[in-house]
Amino acid sequence: MTPLFLTAATMVSAIGRGNEATLRALDRREGGLRPCDFGGIEQGHIGRVEGLDTHVMPAGLERFDCRNNRLADMALGTDGFSEAVGDARARYGPERIAVIIGTSTSGVLSYEEAYRDRDEQGDLPPSFDHEHTQDVFSAARYVRSALDLSGPTFAVSTACASSSKSLIDAHHLMAAGLCDAAVVGGVDTLCRLTLRGFASLDLISDQPCRPCDVNRSGISIGEGAGLALIERRPRPTRTDERPVALLGYGATSDGYHISSPHPEGTGAIAAMRQALARAGLRPGQVDYVNLHGTGTRANDAMEDLAVAEVFGTDTPCSSSKGWMGHTLGAAGIMGALITRLAILHDLVPGSLSVAEVDPSFRSRVVVDNAERRVRRSLSNAFGFGGINCSLLLGDPG
């Protein structure tokens, strides 16, 4: 496939606001997980974004006010992202820039609060605005409005691979000539539905999650937002930055089980091989794999099997979720932007909170950070229902 360049990018999570803060946390190995203190729930640990509760929405866009859109707005105001999109808007026109945003729960917290505040007849408060807060399209609608764009716009909700899919859909739109650039990414925030829902499945760890550890016991839920501007030509934000492009992608669906991965990893293997094929690369040409790595026993074991099958036992790999938690619909873009930082700064970030890598694993899970040349990196995101997405990023030269 023809590479598509990530000409601007930003990310906000429990380990920091923006690329520099994220890189600093990775360098210092400072995680953002803490005991859960959200919504009256005390089970497990969460990755909570500082300042989100008091973040104020821009004038004229107050009707979009909900936790999810606040986080989207915070990301828009970070790393000069809105300004970069403004430059692109001047080049292409607002109608030629698409907006594709992945999310899992969107603004469901707003509905939780509205349901709590219903009147004696059971009616929701008149102030509740489903269209601009809870609706799964809300974040995409907000980003489009905040950036003054009018190109093709839609939301993707394919569980924890939602925001990975946004880059794939951008490729399709641009290949079809429907747009010249795209704002892609994802945002998901804390709510009671996910915290209690994953707890009901016995998937919440009582400790900060530790992907690939022999004693891993489940996930830690986090919140995060990641956004990227995709264009056909490189436009680095700094003269010393290497261009980073989407070189290939793979997407499959197992249909094996609603919440459990295929034990043999067939869909994951196929997605990674598709990404390599589209990029025209061999497995040995990939320098780092960012694992989906949730910290559950079944998911980590499946991914180890799949990665070892495709890449063997020498390619270093690690998971970001021990740092910021599982950001659900935003997990795919967060992993992709971590791999972007790895490429730009020649850094392989180790897995956090891992005392002993599962000795049954065959893939090369790294625990300590390592400085090494990273030209190409693959990022995995797998979701409920058997959705598998692999993104291959790197220097196209």
C-alpha positions as CSV (number, residue, x, y, z in Angstrom):
1,M,0.0,0.0,0.0
2,T,1.0,3.6,-0.4
3,P,2.2,4.9,2.9
4,L,0.1,7.5,4.7
5,F,2.0,9.9,7.0
6,L,1.2,10.8,10.6
7,T,2.0,14.5,10.2
8,A,0.7,15.5,13.7
9,A,-0.2,13.5,16.7
10,T,-1.1,13.9,20.4
11,M,-2.0,11.7,23.3
12,V,-3.4,12.2,26.8
13,S,-3.5,9.5,29.5
14,A,-2.9,8.8,33.1
15,I,0.9,9.2,32.5
16,G,0.7,12.6,31.0
17,R,-0.7,15.2,28.7
18,G,1.1,15.3,25.4
19,N,3.9,13.5,23.6
20,E,6.7,15.0,25.7
21,A,5.0,14.1,29.0
22,T,4.3,10.6,27.8
23,L,7.9,10.1,26.7
24,R,9.2,11.5,30.0
25,A,7.1,9.0,31.9
26,L,8.3,6.1,29.8
27,D,11.9,7.2,30.2
28,R,11.5,7.5,34.0
29,R,9.3,4.4,34.2
30,E,6.6,6.3,36.0
31,G,3.2,4.6,35.7
32,G,-0.1,6.3,36.2
33,L,-2.2,3.5,37.8
34,R,-3.7,4.1,41.3
35,P,-6.4,2.5,43.5
36,C,-9.8,3.0,42.0
37,D,-11.6,6.1,43.4
38,F,-14.2,6.6,40.7
39,G,-17.9,6.5,40.9
40,G,-18.0,5.0,44.4
41,I,-16.1,1.9,43.2
42,E,-13.0,0.7,45.1
43,Q,-12.1,-2.5,43.3
44,G,-8.9,-2.6,41.3
45,H,-6.7,0.2,39.9
46,I,-7.4,2.8,37.3
47,G,-5.6,5.2,35.0
48,R,-7.2,8.5,35.6
49,V,-6.4,11.7,33.7
50,E,-5.5,14.6,35.9
51,G,-7.6,17.8,35.5
52,L,-10.4,16.2,33.5
53,D,-13.0,16.8,36.1
54,T,-12.5,20.5,36.0
55,H,-11.8,20.9,32.3
56,V,-14.0,23.6,30.7
57,M,-15.4,23.2,27.2
58,P,-14.9,26.0,24.7
59,A,-17.5,28.7,24.4
60,G,-20.2,27.8,21.9
61,L,-19.6,24.1,22.3
62,E,-21.0,23.7,25.9
63,R,-23.8,21.3,24.8
64,F,-21.1,18.7,24.1
65,D,-19.9,18.8,27.7
66,C,-19.4,15.2,29.1
67,R,-16.3,13.4,30.4
68,N,-15.5,11.8,27.0
69,N,-15.7,15.1,25.0
70,R,-13.7,16.9,27.7
71,L,-10.9,14.5,27.1
72,A,-11.2,14.9,23.4
73,D,-11.0,18.6,23.8
74,M,-8.0,18.3,26.1
75,A,-6.2,16.3,23.4
76,L,-7.1,18.9,20.7
77,G,-5.4,21.6,22.7
78,T,-2.2,19.6,23.2
79,D,1.0,19.3,21.1
80,G,-0.3,22.0,18.7
81,F,-2.7,19.5,17.2
82,S,-5.6,21.9,16.5
83,E,-3.1,24.3,14.8
84,A,-1.7,21.6,12.6
85,V,-5.2,20.6,11.5
86,G,-5.9,24.3,10.9
87,D,-3.0,24.4,8.5
88,A,-4.3,21.3,6.7
89,R,-7.7,22.9,6.5
90,A,-6.2,25.9,4.7
91,R,-4.4,23.6,2.3
92,Y,-7.2,21.2,1.4
93,G,-10.5,22.9,2.5
94,P,-12.6,21.8,5.4
95,E,-14.7,19.5,3.2
96,R,-11.7,17.4,2.2
97,I,-10.6,16.4,5.7
98,A,-12.3,13.4,7.2
99,V,-12.9,12.8,11.0
100,I,-12.9,9.2,12.2
101,I,-13.0,8.6,16.0
102,G,-13.0,5.3,17.8
103,T,-14.7,4.8,21.1
104,S,-16.2,2.0,23.2
105,T,-18.5,3.6,25.7
106,S,-18.6,7.2,24.4
107,G,-20.4,9.4,26.9
108,V,-22.3,6.7,28.7
109,L,-21.3,8.3,32.1
110,S,-23.7,11.1,31.2
111,Y,-26.6,8.7,30.9
112,E,-25.6,7.0,34.2
113,E,-25.8,10.4,35.9
114,A,-29.1,11.3,34.1
115,Y,-30.6,7.9,35.1
116,R,-29.6,8.5,38.7
117,D,-31.3,12.0,38.6
118,R,-34.6,10.9,37.0
119,D,-37.8,12.3,38.5
120,E,-40.6,10.5,40.4
121,Q,-42.2,9.5,37.1
122,G,-38.9,8.0,35.9
123,D,-38.2,10.6,33.3
124,L,-34.7,11.7,32.6
125,P,-33.7,15.3,33.4
126,P,-34.6,17.8,30.6
127,S,-31.0,18.9,30.6
128,F,-29.8,15.5,29.4
129,D,-28.6,15.8,25.8
130,H,-28.2,12.3,24.4
131,E,-27.1,13.4,20.9
132,H,-24.2,15.5,22.1
133,T,-23.0,13.4,25.0
134,Q,-23.9,9.7,25.2
135,D,-24.4,9.0,21.5
136,V,-21.5,6.9,20.1
137,F,-21.1,9.6,17.4
138,S,-20.8,12.3,19.9
139,A,-17.0,12.5,20.0
140,A,-16.6,12.4,16.3
141,R,-19.3,15.2,16.0
142,Y,-17.4,17.2,18.6
143,V,-14.0,16.9,17.0
144,R,-15.5,17.9,13.6
145,S,-17.2,20.9,15.2
146,A,-14.2,22.0,17.3
147,L,-11.9,21.8,14.2
148,D,-14.4,23.5,11.9
149,L,-14.3,20.6,9.4
150,S,-17.0,19.3,7.1
151,G,-15.6,16.2,5.4
152,P,-16.8,12.6,5.9
153,T,-17.2,12.0,9.6
154,F,-18.1,8.8,11.5
155,A,-17.5,6.9,14.7
156,V,-16.0,3.4,15.0
157,S,-17.0,1.1,17.8
158,T,-15.4,-2.2,17.4
159,A,-14.6,-2.8,21.1
160,C,-10.9,-2.4,22.0
161,A,-9.7,-2.2,18.4
162,S,-12.0,0.8,17.6
163,S,-9.3,3.5,17.2
164,S,-6.9,1.2,15.3
165,K,-9.7,0.7,12.8
166,S,-10.0,4.5,12.4
167,L,-6.6,4.5,10.6
168,I,-7.7,1.7,8.4
169,D,-10.9,3.5,7.5
170,A,-8.9,6.6,6.7
171,H,-6.8,4.7,4.3
172,H,-10.0,3.5,2.5
173,L,-11.5,7.0,2.3
174,M,-8.3,8.5,0.9
175,A,-7.7,5.6,-1.6
176,A,-11.3,6.2,-2.8
177,G,-10.6,9.9,-3.3
178,L,-13.2,11.0,-0.8
179,C,-10.7,13.1,1.2
180,D,-7.2,14.4,1.1
181,A,-6.4,14.1,4.9
182,A,-8.1,12.6,8.0
183,V,-8.2,13.2,11.7
184,V,-8.2,9.8,13.3
185,G,-7.9,8.4,16.7
186,G,-10.0,7.5,19.7
187,V,-11.2,8.6,23.1
188,D,-12.7,6.6,26.0
189,T,-13.2,7.6,29.6
190,L,-14.0,6.0,32.9
191,C,-17.5,5.1,33.7
192,R,-19.3,2.7,36.1
193,L,-20.5,0.5,33.2
194,T,-17.0,-0.6,32.3
195,L,-15.6,-0.8,35.8
196,R,-18.5,-2.9,37.0
197,G,-18.9,-4.8,33.8
198,F,-15.3,-6.1,33.7
199,A,-15.5,-6.8,37.4
200,S,-18.6,-9.0,36.7
201,L,-16.4,-11.0,34.3
202,D,-13.7,-11.4,37.0
203,L,-11.2,-9.6,34.7
204,I,-10.2,-6.7,37.1
205,S,-6.9,-7.2,38.8
206,D,-6.6,-6.3,42.5
207,Q,-3.1,-5.0,41.7
208,P,-1.9,-2.6,38.9
209,C,-2.1,-4.8,35.8
210,R,1.1,-6.6,34.8
211,P,0.9,-7.9,31.3
212,C,2.8,-11.1,30.5
213,D,3.8,-11.6,34.1
214,V,3.6,-15.2,35.3
215,N,1.2,-14.1,38.1
216,R,-0.9,-11.7,36.0
217,S,-4.5,-11.5,37.2
218,G,-6.4,-9.2,35.0
219,I,-6.8,-5.7,33.7
220,S,-6.7,-2.2,35.0
221,I,-9.0,0.2,33.2
222,G,-7.7,3.6,32.1
223,E,-9.0,6.5,30.2
224,G,-7.2,8.2,27.3
225,A,-7.4,10.1,24.0
226,G,-5.1,9.9,21.0
227,L,-5.4,11.8,17.8
228,A,-3.4,11.9,14.6
229,L,-3.5,13.8,11.3
230,I,-3.0,11.5,8.3
231,E,-1.8,12.9,5.0
232,R,-0.3,11.6,1.8
233,R,3.0,13.6,2.2
234,P,5.3,14.0,5.2
235,R,5.0,17.3,7.0
236,P,7.2,16.9,10.2
237,T,6.4,19.1,13.1
238,R,10.1,19.6,13.8
239,T,12.9,19.5,11.3
240,D,14.8,16.8,13.3
241,E,11.8,14.4,13.3
242,R,11.9,11.4,11.0
243,P,8.7,10.9,9.1
244,V,6.5,8.2,10.5
245,A,3.9,6.6,8.2
246,L,1.3,3.9,8.3
247,L,3.0,1.3,6.1
248,G,0.6,-1.5,6.4
249,Y,-2.4,-2.8,8.3
250,G,-4.3,-6.0,8.9
251,A,-7.9,-6.6,10.2
252,T,-9.6,-9.9,10.8
253,S,-12.5,-11.2,12.8
254,D,-12.4,-14.6,14.5
255,G,-16.1,-14.9,15.5
256,Y,-14.8,-17.4,18.1
257,H,-16.4,-16.1,21.3
258,I,-18.0,-12.8,22.5
259,S,-15.3,-12.2,25.1
260,S,-12.6,-14.8,24.8
261,P,-9.8,-14.8,22.2
262,H,-9.3,-17.7,19.8
263,P,-6.9,-20.0,21.7
264,E,-4.7,-20.6,18.7
265,G,-4.6,-16.9,17.8
266,T,-5.6,-17.5,14.2
267,G,-7.2,-14.1,13.6
268,A,-4.3,-12.3,15.3
269,I,-1.8,-14.2,13.2
270,A,-3.7,-13.3,10.0
271,A,-3.9,-9.6,11.0
272,M,-0.2,-9.3,11.6
273,R,0.7,-11.1,8.4
274,Q,-1.7,-8.9,6.4
275,A,0.0,-5.8,7.8
276,L,3.4,-7.2,6.8
277,A,2.2,-8.1,3.3
278,R,0.6,-4.7,2.7
279,A,3.9,-3.0,3.8
280,G,5.9,-5.4,1.7
281,L,8.1,-6.3,4.7
282,R,9.4,-9.5,6.2
283,P,9.0,-10.2,9.9
284,G,12.8,-9.6,10.5
285,Q,12.4,-6.0,9.3
286,V,10.2,-5.1,12.2
287,D,12.2,-3.8,15.2
288,Y,9.5,-3.7,17.9
289,V,6.0,-5.0,18.6
290,N,3.6,-3.1,20.9
291,L,1.4,-5.8,22.3
292,H,-2.3,-5.5,23.0
293,G,-1.1,-7.1,26.3
294,T,-4.1,-6.7,28.6
295,G,-2.8,-8.6,31.6
296,T,-5.5,-11.3,31.5
297,R,-4.2,-14.9,31.4
298,A,-6.1,-15.9,28.2
299,N,-5.4,-12.8,26.1
300,D,-1.7,-12.6,26.9
301,A,-1.2,-16.3,26.2
302,M,-2.9,-16.1,22.9
303,E,-0.9,-13.0,21.8
304,D,2.4,-14.6,22.8
305,L,1.5,-17.6,20.7
306,A,0.6,-15.4,17.7
307,V,3.6,-13.1,17.9
308,A,6.0,-16.0,18.2
309,E,4.4,-17.6,15.2
310,V,4.8,-14.5,13.1
311,F,8.0,-12.9,14.4
312,G,9.8,-15.7,16.2
313,T,11.6,-15.3,19.5
314,D,14.0,-12.4,18.8
315,T,11.8,-9.3,18.1
316,P,11.4,-7.3,21.3
317,C,7.8,-6.7,22.4
318,S,6.0,-5.1,25.3
319,S,2.7,-3.8,26.5
320,S,1.8,-0.2,27.4
321,K,-1.1,-1.1,29.6
322,G,1.0,-1.4,32.8
323,W,1.6,2.3,32.4
324,M,-1.8,3.8,31.7
325,G,-4.3,0.9,32.0
326,H,-6.5,-0.5,29.3
327,T,-8.1,2.5,27.6
328,L,-10.6,0.4,25.7
329,G,-11.8,2.1,22.5
330,A,-8.7,4.4,22.6
331,A,-6.3,1.5,23.2
332,G,-5.4,1.0,19.5
333,I,-4.4,4.6,18.9
334,M,-2.5,4.8,22.2
335,G,-0.5,1.8,21.3
336,A,0.1,3.2,17.8
337,L,1.3,6.5,19.2
338,I,3.6,4.8,21.7
339,T,5.2,3.0,18.7
340,R,5.5,6.4,17.0
341,L,7.5,7.6,20.0
342,A,9.6,4.5,19.9
343,I,10.4,5.2,16.3
344,L,11.1,8.9,16.8
345,H,13.3,8.4,19.8
346,D,14.8,4.9,19.2
347,L,13.3,3.6,22.4
348,V,11.9,0.2,23.2
349,P,9.8,0.8,26.3
350,G,9.7,-2.2,28.6
351,S,6.7,-3.6,30.3
352,L,5.9,-2.0,33.7
353,S,5.1,-3.9,36.9
354,V,6.3,-7.2,35.5
355,A,8.3,-9.2,38.1
356,E,8.7,-12.4,36.1
357,V,7.7,-12.9,32.5
358,D,5.6,-16.0,32.1
359,P,8.2,-18.8,31.5
360,S,5.9,-20.5,29.0
361,F,6.0,-17.5,26.7
362,R,8.1,-17.8,23.5
363,S,8.0,-14.2,22.3
364,R,10.7,-11.8,23.5
365,V,8.9,-9.8,26.1
366,V,11.1,-7.0,27.4
367,V,10.8,-5.6,30.9
368,D,13.5,-2.9,31.0
369,N,13.7,0.0,28.6
370,A,16.2,-0.3,25.8
371,E,17.8,2.2,23.5
372,R,18.0,0.7,20.0
373,R,17.3,1.7,16.4
374,V,13.6,1.4,15.7
375,R,12.7,2.0,12.1
376,R,9.5,0.0,11.9
377,S,7.1,-1.1,14.6
378,L,3.9,-3.1,14.7
379,S,1.1,-2.3,17.1
380,N,-1.7,-4.8,18.0
381,A,-5.2,-4.2,19.2
382,F,-7.7,-7.0,19.8
383,G,-11.3,-6.6,21.0
384,F,-14.4,-8.5,22.2
385,G,-16.2,-10.4,19.5
386,G,-12.9,-11.5,17.9
387,I,-11.9,-8.2,16.2
388,N,-8.1,-8.1,15.5
389,C,-6.2,-5.1,14.1
390,S,-2.5,-4.7,13.5
391,L,-0.9,-1.4,12.4
392,L,2.6,-1.3,11.0
393,L,4.2,2.1,11.4
394,G,7.6,3.3,10.4
395,D,10.0,5.2,8.1
396,P,9.0,4.5,4.5
397,G,12.5,5.2,3.2
